[in-house]
Amino acid sequence: RVIELHAAYNSEVFKNSIAYSLLEKTRVEFQEENKDKHGLEKRLKESEAIVHSIVESLDDIVISCSPDCSTPLFISTKASKLFGVSIDELYLNIESRSSYLHPDDIELYNDAWRLFIIDEYFNIIYRIIVDNQLIWIEEKTKLIKDDKDKAIRIDTIISDITDKMRIELSLKQSHERIKSILNSIDAFIYVA
C-alpha cells in the first residue's frame, strides 16, 4: 500500500496535478518552518547560555521568583556561598533567606516588603548573620510586568557590601576620634 502511494505520488500525472503542487508547497513550507524552529531553538539556547554566563560572572546574586515569591525561577549559584546552604535548599525554600536577618533589621526588611506592594520596588541595606558572621547586604527588588501590566515575576539583586560598610564605619570612627581630639584642645587652631 505504501509503495502504491509512493508510486502514485511520483507519477507524472500526479506531479502535474494541482494536488501535487499543493502537497509539494506544504512539504517545502513544513521543512522551512522546521528549519526555522530549529534555528530559533538553537539561538534561544545560545542566548540562554550567554545570559547564564553573564549572571554567574557577576559578584552579585540574582534571584527571580514568581509574583507571590512561592516559586523560585532562578537563583544564581553565588547565593549558596553567601547563605551557606546548597542551591537545592534555596530552591526548596526561598523564603528561608529571611531567617538569616539580623534581629535589629527584621522590621526594616518587613517594612520594605510592605511598601513593595505599593511601590513595586525597593532598595534597602540590612544585615544578615551567617555562621556567626555579620554580613551587610544591599538588596534591590523589583516587580516585573508583561505588556498587559500583569505581574510575571519578582527580580532581586543582592550585593554583599560588608567590606564597604566596614570602611565606612572605620572612617566614621576615625572622624569621631579626630573631632573629639580637636574639641579637647584648649588652644586656638588656625588653618591657612
C-alpha positions in Angstrom: 0.0 0.0 0.0 2.8 2.4 0.9 4.6 1.5 -2.4 1.4 2.2 -4.3 1.1 5.6 -2.6 4.7 6.4 -3.3 4.4 5.4 -6.9 1.2 7.4 -7.3 2.9 10.4 -5.7 5.9 10.2 -8.1 3.8 9.5 -11.2 3.9 12.2 -14.0 0.1 12.6 -14.0 0.1 13.3 -10.2 3.2 15.6 -10.4 1.3 17.8 -13.0 -1.8 18.0 -10.8 -2.9 20.8 -8.5 -3.0 18.4 -5.6 0.7 17.6 -6.1 1.7 21.3 -6.3 -0.2 22.0 -3.1 1.3 19.0 -1.3 4.8 19.9 -2.5 4.3 23.5 -1.4 3.1 22.3 2.0 6.1 19.9 2.3 8.6 22.7 1.5 6.9 25.1 3.9 6.9 22.5 6.6 10.6 21.8 6.0 11.4 25.6 6.1 9.2 26.0 9.2 11.0 23.2 11.0 14.4 24.5 9.9 13.3 28.0 11.2 12.1 26.4 14.5 15.3 24.5 14.9 17.3 27.7 14.2 15.2 29.7 16.7 15.6 27.0 19.3 19.3 26.9 18.8 19.6 30.7 19.0 17.4 30.7 22.1 19.6 28.1 23.8 22.7 30.1 22.8 21.2 33.3 24.3 20.2 31.5 27.5 23.7 30.2 27.8 25.2 33.7 27.3 22.8 35.3 29.9 23.5 32.5 32.4 27.3 33.0 31.9 26.9 36.8 32.4 24.8 36.4 35.5 27.2 33.9 37.0 30.2 36.1 36.3 28.7 38.9 38.5 29.8 39.4 42.1 26.1 40.0 42.9 23.4 37.4 43.5 20.4 37.3 41.1 17.2 35.8 42.2 14.0 35.6 40.2 10.7 34.2 41.6 7.0 34.0 40.9 5.0 37.1 41.8 3.9 35.6 45.1 7.5 34.6 45.9 6.4 31.0 46.4 8.3 29.6 43.4 11.9 30.4 42.6 12.5 30.7 38.8 16.3 31.4 39.0 18.9 31.6 41.8 22.5 32.3 40.9 25.0 29.9 42.4 26.7 32.6 44.5 23.6 32.6 46.7 24.8 29.2 48.0 28.1 30.7 49.1 26.5 33.7 50.8 23.8 31.8 52.7 25.9 28.7 53.4 23.3 26.3 52.0 23.0 24.4 48.8 21.2 25.9 45.8 18.7 23.0 46.1 17.9 24.0 49.6 17.3 27.6 48.5 15.1 26.4 45.6 13.1 24.3 48.0 12.6 27.2 50.5 13.4 30.5 49.0 11.9 32.3 52.0 14.4 30.7 54.3 16.8 33.5 53.5 14.8 35.8 55.8 15.8 33.5 58.7 19.3 35.0 58.4 18.2 38.5 59.1 19.9 40.4 62.0 17.3 40.8 64.7 17.5 44.6 64.6 16.8 44.6 60.8 13.7 42.3 60.7 11.3 45.2 61.0 13.2 47.2 58.3 13.1 44.2 56.0 9.4 43.5 56.6 8.6 47.2 56.1 10.4 47.1 52.7 8.2 44.2 51.6 5.0 46.0 52.8 6.0 49.1 50.8 6.8 46.8 47.8 3.1 46.0 47.5 2.6 49.7 46.7 5.8 50.8 45.0 6.6 47.5 43.3 10.3 48.2 44.0 12.7 48.6 47.0 16.3 49.1 47.6 17.5 48.5 51.2 20.6 47.8 53.2 20.4 45.4 56.0 22.4 42.8 57.9 22.3 39.0 58.0 24.1 36.6 60.2 25.6 33.5 58.6 27.8 31.1 60.6 28.0 33.8 63.4 29.4 36.3 60.9 27.8 39.7 60.3 27.2 40.4 56.6 25.9 43.6 55.2 23.5 43.3 52.2 22.2 45.7 49.7 19.0 44.3 48.1 17.3 45.7 45.1 13.9 44.1 44.3 11.5 44.9 41.5 8.2 43.6 40.2 8.4 42.7 36.5 5.2 43.0 34.5 4.2 42.0 31.0 2.9 44.3 28.3 -0.6 43.9 29.7 0.5 45.1 33.2 0.2 41.7 34.7 2.9 40.7 37.3 5.0 37.9 35.9 7.9 37.7 38.4 9.9 39.4 41.0 13.6 40.0 40.3 16.2 40.6 43.1 19.8 41.6 43.1 21.7 41.1 46.3 25.1 42.6 46.9 27.5 41.8 49.7 28.6 45.2 50.8 30.3 44.1 54.1 33.8 45.5 53.1 32.3 48.8 52.0 30.4 49.1 55.3 33.4 48.2 57.4 35.4 51.0 55.6 32.6 53.5 56.2 32.3 52.6 59.9 36.1 52.8 60.3 36.1 56.3 58.6 33.3 57.4 60.8 35.1 56.2 64.0 38.3 58.0 62.8 36.3 61.1 62.1 34.8 61.0 65.6 38.2 60.4 67.3 39.7 63.4 65.4 36.7 65.5 66.3 37.0 64.5 69.9 40.7 65.3 70.0 40.2 68.7 68.3 37.4 69.5 70.8 39.6 68.7 73.7 42.3 71.2 72.7 42.1 74.5 74.5 44.3 76.4 72.1 43.1 78.2 69.0 43.9 76.4 65.8 44.3 78.4 62.6 44.5 76.7 59.2 45.6 78.8 56.3 
